[in-house]
């Protein structure tokens, strides 16, 4: 499966899988950006990222962690 910036929920699930013990209170949008670019399935233009997209990934990830 190919991930793009529009795949915020799928990116969040993959980040959650790869970083299961991360403290969400310490995660920055910059970290989410860098970690997303490092995902093997990620294939999108890095310059298309913005705070809105990164915040959506953070929100999806945060919500998955509280379930």
Protein Blocks (a to p, Z undefined) as FASTA:
>chain_A
ZZdfklmmmmmmmmmmmmmmbcfklpcfklmmmmmmmpmklccdfklpcfklmmmmmmmm
mmmmmZZ
